[in-house]
Amino acid sequence: MAFPTSVNDMVTDSVTQANVTVLGDAPAIAKGNLYQATSQAMGNSALNAATAQQQTNVASHASTTMGVATLYSISTASIGVATSGIVSS
């Protein structure tokens, strides 16, 4: 503490202690901010992975549906061609 001052010593001590508290808390606050940012990034990564998996499943179901529809339509088309050949002769 600087002597002599025109301010009461108790006021000087309280201001000094407040500044020390702020300086002492800074590393903990910085680490907390780092942990929060990392947690948010990991959460977004998991969300993106789940979304990609869902979209892959949707595309897979769509292609399976189209494949089955194609198989059913081939049978119908061949019966139609055979029927047409019989009727025309």
PyMOL Python script that loads the backbone (N, CA, C, O; Angstrom):
from pymol import cmd

cmd.read_pdbstr("""\
ATOM      1  N   MET A   1       0.848  -1.172   0.000  1.00  0.00           N
ATOM      2  CA  MET A   1       0.000   0.000   0.000  1.00  0.00           C
ATOM      3  C   MET A   1       0.891   1.230   0.000  1.00  0.00           C
ATOM      4  O   MET A   1       1.917   1.269   0.678  1.00  0.00           O
ATOM      5  N   ALA A   2       0.487   2.236  -0.768  1.00  0.00           N
ATOM      6  CA  ALA A   2       1.287   3.459  -0.880  1.00  0.00           C
ATOM      7  C   ALA A   2       0.971   4.396   0.276  1.00  0.00           C
ATOM      8  O   ALA A   2      -0.191   4.640   0.600  1.00  0.00           O
ATOM      9  N   PHE A   3       1.998   4.902   0.872  1.00  0.00           N
ATOM     10  CA  PHE A   3       1.825   5.871   1.980  1.00  0.00           C
ATOM     11  C   PHE A   3       2.461   7.176   1.584  1.00  0.00           C
ATOM     12  O   PHE A   3       3.424   7.101   0.821  1.00  0.00           O
ATOM     13  N   PRO A   4       2.085   8.295   1.969  1.00  0.00           N
ATOM     14  CA  PRO A   4       0.759   8.632   2.506  1.00  0.00           C
ATOM     15  C   PRO A   4      -0.224   8.835   1.366  1.00  0.00           C
ATOM     16  O   PRO A   4       0.163   9.270   0.281  1.00  0.00           O
ATOM     17  N   THR A   5      -1.480   8.526   1.600  1.00  0.00           N
ATOM     18  CA  THR A   5      -2.522   8.740   0.606  1.00  0.00           C
ATOM     19  C   THR A   5      -3.579   9.655   1.189  1.00  0.00           C
ATOM     20  O   THR A   5      -3.721   9.786   2.404  1.00  0.00           O
ATOM     21  N   SER A   6      -4.329  10.292   0.274  1.00  0.00           N
ATOM     22  CA  SER A   6      -5.404  11.169   0.725  1.00  0.00           C
ATOM     23  C   SER A   6      -6.700  10.390   0.921  1.00  0.00           C
ATOM     24  O   SER A   6      -7.718  10.954   1.324  1.00  0.00           O
ATOM     25  N   VAL A   7      -6.655   9.086   0.632  1.00  0.00           N
ATOM     26  CA  VAL A   7      -7.829   8.231   0.758  1.00  0.00           C
ATOM     27  C   VAL A   7      -7.656   7.371   2.004  1.00  0.00           C
ATOM     28  O   VAL A   7      -6.536   7.024   2.379  1.00  0.00           O
ATOM     29  N   ASN A   8      -8.739   7.041   2.619  1.00  0.00           N
ATOM     30  CA  ASN A   8      -8.722   6.192   3.799  1.00  0.00           C
ATOM     31  C   ASN A   8      -8.066   4.851   3.454  1.00  0.00           C
ATOM     32  O   ASN A   8      -8.296   4.306   2.374  1.00  0.00           O
ATOM     33  N   ASP A   9      -7.253   4.325   4.367  1.00  0.00           N
ATOM     34  CA  ASP A   9      -6.537   3.073   4.118  1.00  0.00           C
ATOM     35  C   ASP A   9      -7.487   1.907   3.879  1.00  0.00           C
ATOM     36  O   ASP A   9      -7.172   1.024   3.082  1.00  0.00           O
ATOM     37  N   MET A  10      -8.630   1.878   4.537  1.00  0.00           N
ATOM     38  CA  MET A  10      -9.580   0.782   4.344  1.00  0.00           C
ATOM     39  C   MET A  10     -10.162   0.796   2.934  1.00  0.00           C
ATOM     40  O   MET A  10     -10.402  -0.265   2.357  1.00  0.00           O
ATOM     41  N   VAL A  11     -10.389   1.973   2.377  1.00  0.00           N
ATOM     42  CA  VAL A  11     -10.899   2.072   1.000  1.00  0.00           C
ATOM     43  C   VAL A  11      -9.838   1.567   0.029  1.00  0.00           C
ATOM     44  O   VAL A  11     -10.142   0.820  -0.901  1.00  0.00           O
ATOM     45  N   THR A  12      -8.608   1.974   0.248  1.00  0.00           N
ATOM     46  CA  THR A  12      -7.522   1.520  -0.616  1.00  0.00           C
ATOM     47  C   THR A  12      -7.385   0.003  -0.559  1.00  0.00           C
ATOM     48  O   THR A  12      -7.214  -0.643  -1.593  1.00  0.00           O
ATOM     49  N   ASP A  13      -7.457  -0.567   0.635  1.00  0.00           N
ATOM     50  CA  ASP A  13      -7.352  -2.016   0.769  1.00  0.00           C
ATOM     51  C   ASP A  13      -8.505  -2.735   0.081  1.00  0.00           C
ATOM     52  O   ASP A  13      -8.288  -3.764  -0.558  1.00  0.00           O
ATOM     53  N   SER A  14      -9.715  -2.221   0.197  1.00  0.00           N
ATOM     54  CA  SER A  14     -10.859  -2.899  -0.429  1.00  0.00           C
ATOM     55  C   SER A  14     -10.762  -2.862  -1.946  1.00  0.00           C
ATOM     56  O   SER A  14     -11.070  -3.856  -2.603  1.00  0.00           O
ATOM     57  N   VAL A  15     -10.341  -1.744  -2.513  1.00  0.00           N
ATOM     58  CA  VAL A  15     -10.177  -1.653  -3.968  1.00  0.00           C
ATOM     59  C   VAL A  15      -9.070  -2.588  -4.430  1.00  0.00           C
ATOM     60  O   VAL A  15      -9.208  -3.257  -5.454  1.00  0.00           O
ATOM     61  N   THR A  16      -7.973  -2.638  -3.681  1.00  0.00           N
ATOM     62  CA  THR A  16      -6.876  -3.530  -4.042  1.00  0.00           C
ATOM     63  C   THR A  16      -7.326  -4.984  -4.001  1.00  0.00           C
ATOM     64  O   THR A  16      -7.016  -5.755  -4.909  1.00  0.00           O
ATOM     65  N   GLN A  17      -8.058  -5.363  -2.949  1.00  0.00           N
ATOM     66  CA  GLN A  17      -8.525  -6.738  -2.829  1.00  0.00           C
ATOM     67  C   GLN A  17      -9.521  -7.083  -3.938  1.00  0.00           C
ATOM     68  O   GLN A  17      -9.519  -8.210  -4.434  1.00  0.00           O
ATOM     69  N   ALA A  18     -10.359  -6.143  -4.330  1.00  0.00           N
ATOM     70  CA  ALA A  18     -11.311  -6.389  -5.422  1.00  0.00           C
ATOM     71  C   ALA A  18     -10.575  -6.662  -6.724  1.00  0.00           C
ATOM     72  O   ALA A  18     -10.954  -7.560  -7.476  1.00  0.00           O
ATOM     73  N   ASN A  19      -9.521  -5.893  -6.995  1.00  0.00           N
ATOM     74  CA  ASN A  19      -8.739  -6.115  -8.214  1.00  0.00           C
ATOM     75  C   ASN A  19      -8.022  -7.458  -8.174  1.00  0.00           C
ATOM     76  O   ASN A  19      -7.923  -8.136  -9.197  1.00  0.00           O
ATOM     77  N   VAL A  20      -7.524  -7.848  -7.009  1.00  0.00           N
ATOM     78  CA  VAL A  20      -6.851  -9.142  -6.884  1.00  0.00           C
ATOM     79  C   VAL A  20      -7.844 -10.273  -7.127  1.00  0.00           C
ATOM     80  O   VAL A  20      -7.508 -11.279  -7.751  1.00  0.00           O
ATOM     81  N   THR A  21      -9.070 -10.105  -6.629  1.00  0.00           N
ATOM     82  CA  THR A  21     -10.090 -11.123  -6.848  1.00  0.00           C
ATOM     83  C   THR A  21     -10.392 -11.270  -8.332  1.00  0.00           C
ATOM     84  O   THR A  21     -10.502 -12.391  -8.829  1.00  0.00           O
ATOM     85  N   VAL A  22     -10.526 -10.162  -9.045  1.00  0.00           N
ATOM     86  CA  VAL A  22     -10.795 -10.213 -10.482  1.00  0.00           C
ATOM     87  C   VAL A  22      -9.646 -10.896 -11.213  1.00  0.00           C
ATOM     88  O   VAL A  22      -9.878 -11.731 -12.086  1.00  0.00           O
ATOM     89  N   LEU A  23      -8.427 -10.555 -10.870  1.00  0.00           N
ATOM     90  CA  LEU A  23      -7.277 -11.170 -11.517  1.00  0.00           C
ATOM     91  C   LEU A  23      -7.172 -12.653 -11.171  1.00  0.00           C
ATOM     92  O   LEU A  23      -6.758 -13.455 -12.009  1.00  0.00           O
ATOM     93  N   GLY A  24      -7.541 -13.023  -9.952  1.00  0.00           N
ATOM     94  CA  GLY A  24      -7.476 -14.422  -9.554  1.00  0.00           C
ATOM     95  C   GLY A  24      -8.550 -15.272 -10.211  1.00  0.00           C
ATOM     96  O   GLY A  24      -8.345 -16.463 -10.444  1.00  0.00           O
ATOM     97  N   ASP A  25      -9.693 -14.670 -10.509  1.00  0.00           N
ATOM     98  CA  ASP A  25     -10.794 -15.415 -11.131  1.00  0.00           C
ATOM     99  C   ASP A  25     -10.620 -15.574 -12.641  1.00  0.00           C
ATOM    100  O   ASP A  25     -11.240 -16.457 -13.233  1.00  0.00           O
ATOM    101  N   ALA A  26      -9.811 -14.762 -13.264  1.00  0.00           N
ATOM    102  CA  ALA A  26      -9.694 -14.763 -14.728  1.00  0.00           C
ATOM    103  C   ALA A  26      -9.291 -16.119 -15.306  1.00  0.00           C
ATOM    104  O   ALA A  26      -9.913 -16.551 -16.277  1.00  0.00           O
ATOM    105  N   PRO A  27      -8.288 -16.814 -14.767  1.00  0.00           N
ATOM    106  CA  PRO A  27      -7.943 -18.121 -15.356  1.00  0.00           C
ATOM    107  C   PRO A  27      -9.080 -19.138 -15.247  1.00  0.00           C
ATOM    108  O   PRO A  27      -9.309 -19.914 -16.175  1.00  0.00           O
ATOM    109  N   ALA A  28      -9.788 -19.136 -14.123  1.00  0.00           N
ATOM    110  CA  ALA A  28     -10.895 -20.077 -13.959  1.00  0.00           C
ATOM    111  C   ALA A  28     -12.026 -19.764 -14.929  1.00  0.00           C
ATOM    112  O   ALA A  28     -12.632 -20.675 -15.494  1.00  0.00           O
ATOM    113  N   ILE A  29     -12.308 -18.500 -15.122  1.00  0.00           N
ATOM    114  CA  ILE A  29     -13.363 -18.109 -16.067  1.00  0.00           C
ATOM    115  C   ILE A  29     -12.952 -18.477 -17.495  1.00  0.00           C
ATOM    116  O   ILE A  29     -13.772 -18.957 -18.277  1.00  0.00           O
ATOM    117  N   ALA A  30     -11.694 -18.252 -17.825  1.00  0.00           N
ATOM    118  CA  ALA A  30     -11.216 -18.600 -19.171  1.00  0.00           C
ATOM    119  C   ALA A  30     -11.320 -20.107 -19.411  1.00  0.00           C
ATOM    120  O   ALA A  30     -11.724 -20.539 -20.490  1.00  0.00           O
ATOM    121  N   LYS A  31     -10.957 -20.897 -18.414  1.00  0.00           N
ATOM    122  CA  LYS A  31     -11.045 -22.345 -18.570  1.00  0.00           C
ATOM    123  C   LYS A  31     -12.501 -22.783 -18.678  1.00  0.00           C
ATOM    124  O   LYS A  31     -12.823 -23.682 -19.455  1.00  0.00           O
ATOM    125  N   GLY A  32     -13.375 -22.158 -17.910  1.00  0.00           N
ATOM    126  CA  GLY A  32     -14.799 -22.473 -18.017  1.00  0.00           C
ATOM    127  C   GLY A  32     -15.344 -22.150 -19.398  1.00  0.00           C
ATOM    128  O   GLY A  32     -16.122 -22.925 -19.955  1.00  0.00           O
ATOM    129  N   ASN A  33     -14.945 -21.014 -19.953  1.00  0.00           N
ATOM    130  CA  ASN A  33     -15.371 -20.653 -21.314  1.00  0.00           C
ATOM    131  C   ASN A  33     -14.847 -21.656 -22.334  1.00  0.00           C
ATOM    132  O   ASN A  33     -15.552 -22.011 -23.278  1.00  0.00           O
ATOM    133  N   LEU A  34     -13.615 -22.110 -22.146  1.00  0.00           N
ATOM    134  CA  LEU A  34     -13.049 -23.114 -23.047  1.00  0.00           C
ATOM    135  C   LEU A  34     -13.845 -24.406 -22.980  1.00  0.00           C
ATOM    136  O   LEU A  34     -14.152 -24.999 -24.014  1.00  0.00           O
ATOM    137  N   TYR A  35     -14.184 -24.849 -21.768  1.00  0.00           N
ATOM    138  CA  TYR A  35     -14.954 -26.081 -21.613  1.00  0.00           C
ATOM    139  C   TYR A  35     -16.335 -25.956 -22.254  1.00  0.00           C
ATOM    140  O   TYR A  35     -16.818 -26.894 -22.889  1.00  0.00           O
ATOM    141  N   GLN A  36     -16.963 -24.802 -22.087  1.00  0.00           N
ATOM    142  CA  GLN A  36     -18.289 -24.611 -22.688  1.00  0.00           C
ATOM    143  C   GLN A  36     -18.211 -24.615 -24.209  1.00  0.00           C
ATOM    144  O   GLN A  36     -19.054 -25.219 -24.873  1.00  0.00           O
ATOM    145  N   ALA A  37     -17.216 -23.952 -24.759  1.00  0.00           N
ATOM    146  CA  ALA A  37     -17.075 -23.917 -26.218  1.00  0.00           C
ATOM    147  C   ALA A  37     -16.784 -25.312 -26.767  1.00  0.00           C
ATOM    148  O   ALA A  37     -17.324 -25.699 -27.804  1.00  0.00           O
ATOM    149  N   THR A  38     -15.933 -26.063 -26.073  1.00  0.00           N
ATOM    150  CA  THR A  38     -15.617 -27.422 -26.507  1.00  0.00           C
ATOM    151  C   THR A  38     -16.847 -28.319 -26.424  1.00  0.00           C
ATOM    152  O   THR A  38     -17.094 -29.126 -27.321  1.00  0.00           O
ATOM    153  N   SER A  39     -17.610 -28.177 -25.352  1.00  0.00           N
ATOM    154  CA  SER A  39     -18.824 -28.982 -25.204  1.00  0.00           C
ATOM    155  C   SER A  39     -19.828 -28.669 -26.300  1.00  0.00           C
ATOM    156  O   SER A  39     -20.470 -29.573 -26.835  1.00  0.00           O
ATOM    157  N   GLN A  40     -19.966 -27.403 -26.635  1.00  0.00           N
ATOM    158  CA  GLN A  40     -20.901 -27.037 -27.699  1.00  0.00           C
ATOM    159  C   GLN A  40     -20.439 -27.600 -29.043  1.00  0.00           C
ATOM    160  O   GLN A  40     -21.256 -28.082 -29.828  1.00  0.00           O
ATOM    161  N   ALA A  41     -19.145 -27.542 -29.309  1.00  0.00           N
ATOM    162  CA  ALA A  41     -18.627 -28.082 -30.567  1.00  0.00           C
ATOM    163  C   ALA A  41     -18.840 -29.592 -30.650  1.00  0.00           C
ATOM    164  O   ALA A  41     -19.195 -30.115 -31.707  1.00  0.00           O
ATOM    165  N   MET A  42     -18.625 -30.290 -29.540  1.00  0.00           N
ATOM    166  CA  MET A  42     -18.840 -31.741 -29.539  1.00  0.00           C
ATOM    167  C   MET A  42     -20.321 -32.074 -29.703  1.00  0.00           C
ATOM    168  O   MET A  42     -20.670 -33.043 -30.378  1.00  0.00           O
ATOM    169  N   GLY A  43     -21.186 -31.278 -29.089  1.00  0.00           N
ATOM    170  CA  GLY A  43     -22.622 -31.491 -29.256  1.00  0.00           C
ATOM    171  C   GLY A  43     -23.061 -31.284 -30.693  1.00  0.00           C
ATOM    172  O   GLY A  43     -23.866 -32.051 -31.220  1.00  0.00           O
ATOM    173  N   ASN A  44     -22.532 -30.247 -31.325  1.00  0.00           N
ATOM    174  CA  ASN A  44     -22.857 -30.004 -32.736  1.00  0.00           C
ATOM    175  C   ASN A  44     -22.341 -31.136 -33.619  1.00  0.00           C
ATOM    176  O   ASN A  44     -22.994 -31.521 -34.588  1.00  0.00           O
ATOM    177  N   SER A  45     -21.178 -31.661 -33.283  1.00  0.00           N
ATOM    178  CA  SER A  45     -20.630 -32.780 -34.050  1.00  0.00           C
ATOM    179  C   SER A  45     -21.528 -34.013 -33.952  1.00  0.00           C
ATOM    180  O   SER A  45     -21.783 -34.688 -34.950  1.00  0.00           O
ATOM    181  N   ALA A  46     -22.002 -34.299 -32.739  1.00  0.00           N
ATOM    182  CA  ALA A  46     -22.896 -35.447 -32.560  1.00  0.00           C
ATOM    183  C   ALA A  46     -24.218 -35.224 -33.295  1.00  0.00           C
ATOM    184  O   ALA A  46     -24.770 -36.152 -33.885  1.00  0.00           O
ATOM    185  N   LEU A  47     -24.717 -33.995 -33.255  1.00  0.00           N
ATOM    186  CA  LEU A  47     -25.961 -33.679 -33.971  1.00  0.00           C
ATOM    187  C   LEU A  47     -25.790 -33.846 -35.470  1.00  0.00           C
ATOM    188  O   LEU A  47     -26.669 -34.390 -36.139  1.00  0.00           O
ATOM    189  N   ASN A  48     -24.671 -33.386 -36.002  1.00  0.00           N
ATOM    190  CA  ASN A  48     -24.420 -33.534 -37.437  1.00  0.00           C
ATOM    191  C   ASN A  48     -24.299 -35.003 -37.833  1.00  0.00           C
ATOM    192  O   ASN A  48     -24.770 -35.400 -38.900  1.00  0.00           O
ATOM    193  N   ALA A  49     -23.671 -35.810 -36.979  1.00  0.00           N
ATOM    194  CA  ALA A  49     -23.545 -37.240 -37.279  1.00  0.00           C
ATOM    195  C   ALA A  49     -24.917 -37.915 -37.280  1.00  0.00           C
ATOM    196  O   ALA A  49     -25.204 -38.737 -38.150  1.00  0.00           O
ATOM    197  N   ALA A  50     -25.751 -37.575 -36.320  1.00  0.00           N
ATOM    198  CA  ALA A  50     -27.095 -38.165 -36.268  1.00  0.00           C
ATOM    199  C   ALA A  50     -27.925 -37.734 -37.472  1.00  0.00           C
ATOM    200  O   ALA A  50     -28.657 -38.542 -38.044  1.00  0.00           O
ATOM    201  N   THR A  51     -27.817 -36.475 -37.857  1.00  0.00           N
ATOM    202  CA  THR A  51     -28.554 -35.978 -39.018  1.00  0.00           C
ATOM    203  C   THR A  51     -28.094 -36.674 -40.294  1.00  0.00           C
ATOM    204  O   THR A  51     -28.919 -37.039 -41.131  1.00  0.00           O
ATOM    205  N   ALA A  52     -26.797 -36.860 -40.447  1.00  0.00           N
ATOM    206  CA  ALA A  52     -26.276 -37.550 -41.629  1.00  0.00           C
ATOM    207  C   ALA A  52     -26.766 -38.997 -41.665  1.00  0.00           C
ATOM    208  O   ALA A  52     -27.102 -39.516 -42.729  1.00  0.00           O
ATOM    209  N   GLN A  53     -26.804 -39.638 -40.513  1.00  0.00           N
ATOM    210  CA  GLN A  53     -27.284 -41.019 -40.460  1.00  0.00           C
ATOM    211  C   GLN A  53     -28.763 -41.095 -40.831  1.00  0.00           C
ATOM    212  O   GLN A  53     -29.179 -42.008 -41.545  1.00  0.00           O
ATOM    213  N   GLN A  54     -29.552 -40.148 -40.354  1.00  0.00           N
ATOM    214  CA  GLN A  54     -30.968 -40.128 -40.704  1.00  0.00           C
ATOM    215  C   GLN A  54     -31.159 -39.926 -42.202  1.00  0.00           C
ATOM    216  O   GLN A  54     -31.977 -40.603 -42.824  1.00  0.00           O
ATOM    217  N   GLN A  55     -30.415 -39.006 -42.773  1.00  0.00           N
ATOM    218  CA  GLN A  55     -30.552 -38.743 -44.204  1.00  0.00           C
ATOM    219  C   GLN A  55     -30.127 -39.960 -45.032  1.00  0.00           C
ATOM    220  O   GLN A  55     -30.728 -40.251 -46.066  1.00  0.00           O
ATOM    221  N   THR A  56     -29.093 -40.667 -44.574  1.00  0.00           N
ATOM    222  CA  THR A  56     -28.668 -41.890 -45.263  1.00  0.00           C
ATOM    223  C   THR A  56     -29.761 -42.947 -45.197  1.00  0.00           C
ATOM    224  O   THR A  56     -30.012 -43.641 -46.182  1.00  0.00           O
ATOM    225  N   ASN A  57     -30.409 -43.073 -44.049  1.00  0.00           N
ATOM    226  CA  ASN A  57     -31.495 -44.040 -43.917  1.00  0.00           C
ATOM    227  C   ASN A  57     -32.674 -43.684 -44.821  1.00  0.00           C
ATOM    228  O   ASN A  57     -33.285 -44.570 -45.417  1.00  0.00           O
ATOM    229  N   VAL A  58     -32.991 -42.418 -44.924  1.00  0.00           N
ATOM    230  CA  VAL A  58     -34.089 -41.990 -45.802  1.00  0.00           C
ATOM    231  C   VAL A  58     -33.762 -42.333 -47.253  1.00  0.00           C
ATOM    232  O   VAL A  58     -34.612 -42.851 -47.978  1.00  0.00           O
ATOM    233  N   ALA A  59     -32.538 -42.047 -47.676  1.00  0.00           N
ATOM    234  CA  ALA A  59     -32.139 -42.361 -49.056  1.00  0.00           C
ATOM    235  C   ALA A  59     -32.147 -43.869 -49.300  1.00  0.00           C
ATOM    236  O   ALA A  59     -32.534 -44.329 -50.374  1.00  0.00           O
ATOM    237  N   SER A  60     -31.722 -44.626 -48.305  1.00  0.00           N
ATOM    238  CA  SER A  60     -31.722 -46.087 -48.437  1.00  0.00           C
ATOM    239  C   SER A  60     -33.144 -46.635 -48.564  1.00  0.00           C
ATOM    240  O   SER A  60     -33.404 -47.515 -49.384  1.00  0.00           O
ATOM    241  N   HIS A  61     -34.051 -46.118 -47.756  1.00  0.00           N
ATOM    242  CA  HIS A  61     -35.447 -46.567 -47.860  1.00  0.00           C
ATOM    243  C   HIS A  61     -36.058 -46.189 -49.201  1.00  0.00           C
ATOM    244  O   HIS A  61     -36.804 -46.968 -49.793  1.00  0.00           O
ATOM    245  N   ALA A  62     -35.739 -44.997 -49.674  1.00  0.00           N
ATOM    246  CA  ALA A  62     -36.281 -44.565 -50.963  1.00  0.00           C
ATOM    247  C   ALA A  62     -35.774 -45.454 -52.094  1.00  0.00           C
ATOM    248  O   ALA A  62     -36.544 -45.842 -52.973  1.00  0.00           O
ATOM    249  N   SER A  63     -34.483 -45.775 -52.074  1.00  0.00           N
ATOM    250  CA  SER A  63     -33.947 -46.623 -53.149  1.00  0.00           C
ATOM    251  C   SER A  63     -34.498 -48.046 -53.063  1.00  0.00           C
ATOM    252  O   SER A  63     -34.738 -48.683 -54.089  1.00  0.00           O
ATOM    253  N   THR A  64     -34.701 -48.551 -51.830  1.00  0.00           N
ATOM    254  CA  THR A  64     -35.305 -49.875 -51.678  1.00  0.00           C
ATOM    255  C   THR A  64     -36.729 -49.888 -52.211  1.00  0.00           C
ATOM    256  O   THR A  64     -37.134 -50.828 -52.895  1.00  0.00           O
ATOM    257  N   THR A  65     -37.477 -48.854 -51.902  1.00  0.00           N
ATOM    258  CA  THR A  65     -38.857 -48.757 -52.394  1.00  0.00           C
ATOM    259  C   THR A  65     -38.895 -48.711 -53.914  1.00  0.00           C
ATOM    260  O   THR A  65     -39.725 -49.374 -54.537  1.00  0.00           O
ATOM    261  N   MET A  66     -38.005 -47.934 -54.511  1.00  0.00           N
ATOM    262  CA  MET A  66     -37.966 -47.855 -55.971  1.00  0.00           C
ATOM    263  C   MET A  66     -37.537 -49.189 -56.587  1.00  0.00           C
ATOM    264  O   MET A  66     -38.044 -49.577 -57.640  1.00  0.00           O
ATOM    265  N   GLY A  67     -36.607 -49.891 -55.936  1.00  0.00           N
ATOM    266  CA  GLY A  67     -36.180 -51.185 -56.451  1.00  0.00           C
ATOM    267  C   GLY A  67     -37.306 -52.205 -56.425  1.00  0.00           C
ATOM    268  O   GLY A  67     -37.503 -52.952 -57.384  1.00  0.00           O
ATOM    269  N   VAL A  68     -38.050 -52.231 -55.311  1.00  0.00           N
ATOM    270  CA  VAL A  68     -39.184 -53.164 -55.217  1.00  0.00           C
ATOM    271  C   VAL A  68     -40.251 -52.801 -56.237  1.00  0.00           C
ATOM    272  O   VAL A  68     -40.818 -53.683 -56.883  1.00  0.00           O
ATOM    273  N   ALA A  69     -40.528 -51.523 -56.386  1.00  0.00           N
ATOM    274  CA  ALA A  69     -41.521 -51.092 -57.375  1.00  0.00           C
ATOM    275  C   ALA A  69     -41.083 -51.482 -58.783  1.00  0.00           C
ATOM    276  O   ALA A  69     -41.910 -51.875 -59.606  1.00  0.00           O
ATOM    277  N   THR A  70     -39.798 -51.375 -59.059  1.00  0.00           N
ATOM    278  CA  THR A  70     -39.281 -51.772 -60.368  1.00  0.00           C
ATOM    279  C   THR A  70     -39.436 -53.275 -60.587  1.00  0.00           C
ATOM    280  O   THR A  70     -39.825 -53.710 -61.671  1.00  0.00           O
ATOM    281  N   LEU A  71     -39.133 -54.066 -59.559  1.00  0.00           N
ATOM    282  CA  LEU A  71     -39.295 -55.518 -59.685  1.00  0.00           C
ATOM    283  C   LEU A  71     -40.747 -55.893 -59.954  1.00  0.00           C
ATOM    284  O   LEU A  71     -41.027 -56.755 -60.787  1.00  0.00           O
ATOM    285  N   TYR A  72     -41.670 -55.244 -59.246  1.00  0.00           N
ATOM    286  CA  TYR A  72     -43.082 -55.533 -59.471  1.00  0.00           C
ATOM    287  C   TYR A  72     -43.525 -55.091 -60.861  1.00  0.00           C
ATOM    288  O   TYR A  72     -44.338 -55.766 -61.491  1.00  0.00           O
ATOM    289  N   SER A  73     -43.010 -53.984 -61.339  1.00  0.00           N
ATOM    290  CA  SER A  73     -43.439 -53.486 -62.644  1.00  0.00           C
ATOM    291  C   SER A  73     -42.856 -54.325 -63.776  1.00  0.00           C
ATOM    292  O   SER A  73     -43.479 -54.420 -64.833  1.00  0.00           O
ATOM    293  N   ILE A  74     -41.690 -54.936 -63.597  1.00  0.00           N
ATOM    294  CA  ILE A  74     -41.122 -55.798 -64.637  1.00  0.00           C
ATOM    295  C   ILE A  74     -42.022 -57.008 -64.855  1.00  0.00           C
ATOM    296  O   ILE A  74     -42.271 -57.401 -65.994  1.00  0.00           O
ATOM    297  N   SER A  75     -42.504 -57.593 -63.780  1.00  0.00           N
ATOM    298  CA  SER A  75     -43.399 -58.744 -63.896  1.00  0.00           C
ATOM    299  C   SER A  75     -44.674 -58.357 -64.634  1.00  0.00           C
ATOM    300  O   SER A  75     -45.130 -59.087 -65.514  1.00  0.00           O
ATOM    301  N   THR A  76     -45.239 -57.237 -64.287  1.00  0.00           N
ATOM    302  CA  THR A  76     -46.464 -56.770 -64.930  1.00  0.00           C
ATOM    303  C   THR A  76     -46.230 -56.465 -66.402  1.00  0.00           C
ATOM    304  O   THR A  76     -47.077 -56.762 -67.244  1.00  0.00           O
ATOM    305  N   ALA A  77     -45.092 -55.877 -66.711  1.00  0.00           N
ATOM    306  CA  ALA A  77     -44.801 -55.547 -68.101  1.00  0.00           C
ATOM    307  C   ALA A  77     -44.629 -56.797 -68.948  1.00  0.00           C
ATOM    308  O   ALA A  77     -45.106 -56.851 -70.082  1.00  0.00           O
ATOM    309  N   SER A  78     -43.952 -57.802 -68.407  1.00  0.00           N
ATOM    310  CA  SER A  78     -43.760 -59.023 -69.194  1.00  0.00           C
ATOM    311  C   SER A  78     -45.086 -59.749 -69.418  1.00  0.00           C
ATOM    312  O   SER A  78     -45.313 -60.317 -70.486  1.00  0.00           O
ATOM    313  N   ILE A  79     -45.950 -59.729 -68.421  1.00  0.00           N
ATOM    314  CA  ILE A  79     -47.286 -60.337 -68.611  1.00  0.00           C
ATOM    315  C   ILE A  79     -48.077 -59.561 -69.658  1.00  0.00           C
ATOM    316  O   ILE A  79     -48.793 -60.150 -70.468  1.00  0.00           O
ATOM    317  N   GLY A  80     -47.946 -58.255 -69.637  1.00  0.00           N
ATOM    318  CA  GLY A  80     -48.630 -57.434 -70.636  1.00  0.00           C
ATOM    319  C   GLY A  80     -48.154 -57.714 -72.039  1.00  0.00           C
ATOM    320  O   GLY A  80     -48.963 -57.786 -72.963  1.00  0.00           O
ATOM    321  N   VAL A  81     -46.851 -57.872 -72.219  1.00  0.00           N
ATOM    322  CA  VAL A  81     -46.281 -58.164 -73.549  1.00  0.00           C
ATOM    323  C   VAL A  81     -46.732 -59.546 -74.010  1.00  0.00           C
ATOM    324  O   VAL A  81     -47.105 -59.720 -75.170  1.00  0.00           O
ATOM    325  N   ALA A  82     -46.703 -60.522 -73.118  1.00  0.00           N
ATOM    326  CA  ALA A  82     -47.132 -61.881 -73.502  1.00  0.00           C
ATOM    327  C   ALA A  82     -48.621 -61.889 -73.863  1.00  0.00           C
ATOM    328  O   ALA A  82     -49.022 -62.512 -74.846  1.00  0.00           O
ATOM    329  N   THR A  83     -49.418 -61.209 -73.079  1.00  0.00           N
ATOM    330  CA  THR A  83     -50.860 -61.131 -73.356  1.00  0.00           C
ATOM    331  C   THR A  83     -51.107 -60.453 -74.690  1.00  0.00           C
ATOM    332  O   THR A  83     -51.940 -60.906 -75.475  1.00  0.00           O
ATOM    333  N   SER A  84     -50.396 -59.381 -74.950  1.00  0.00           N
ATOM    334  CA  SER A  84     -50.548 -58.665 -76.220  1.00  0.00           C
ATOM    335  C   SER A  84     -50.179 -59.560 -77.397  1.00  0.00           C
ATOM    336  O   SER A  84     -50.836 -59.525 -78.438  1.00  0.00           O
ATOM    337  N   GLY A  85     -49.123 -60.364 -77.231  1.00  0.00           N
ATOM    338  CA  GLY A  85     -48.724 -61.274 -78.300  1.00  0.00           C
ATOM    339  C   GLY A  85     -49.766 -62.355 -78.552  1.00  0.00           C
ATOM    340  O   GLY A  85     -50.011 -62.729 -79.699  1.00  0.00           O
ATOM    341  N   ILE A  86     -50.369 -62.849 -77.503  1.00  0.00           N
ATOM    342  CA  ILE A  86     -51.403 -63.894 -77.659  1.00  0.00           C
ATOM    343  C   ILE A  86     -52.649 -63.324 -78.307  1.00  0.00           C
ATOM    344  O   ILE A  86     -53.239 -63.941 -79.194  1.00  0.00           O
ATOM    345  N   VAL A  87     -53.044 -62.141 -77.857  1.00  0.00           N
ATOM    346  CA  VAL A  87     -54.269 -61.530 -78.385  1.00  0.00           C
ATOM    347  C   VAL A  87     -54.089 -61.158 -79.854  1.00  0.00           C
ATOM    348  O   VAL A  87     -55.032 -61.299 -80.632  1.00  0.00           O
ATOM    349  N   SER A  88     -52.925 -60.692 -80.254  1.00  0.00           N
ATOM    350  CA  SER A  88     -52.709 -60.239 -81.637  1.00  0.00           C
ATOM    351  C   SER A  88     -52.583 -61.413 -82.593  1.00  0.00           C
ATOM    352  O   SER A  88     -52.761 -61.212 -83.794  1.00  0.00           O
ATOM    353  N   SER A  89     -52.291 -62.606 -82.145  1.00  0.00           N
ATOM    354  CA  SER A  89     -52.132 -63.730 -83.075  1.00  0.00           C
ATOM    355  C   SER A  89     -53.394 -64.443 -83.337  1.00  0.00           C
ATOM    356  O   SER A  89     -53.411 -65.409 -84.099  1.00  0.00           O
TER     357      SER A  89
END
""", "prot")
cmd.dss("prot")
cmd.show_as("cartoon", "prot")
cmd.util.cbc("prot")
cmd.orient("prot")
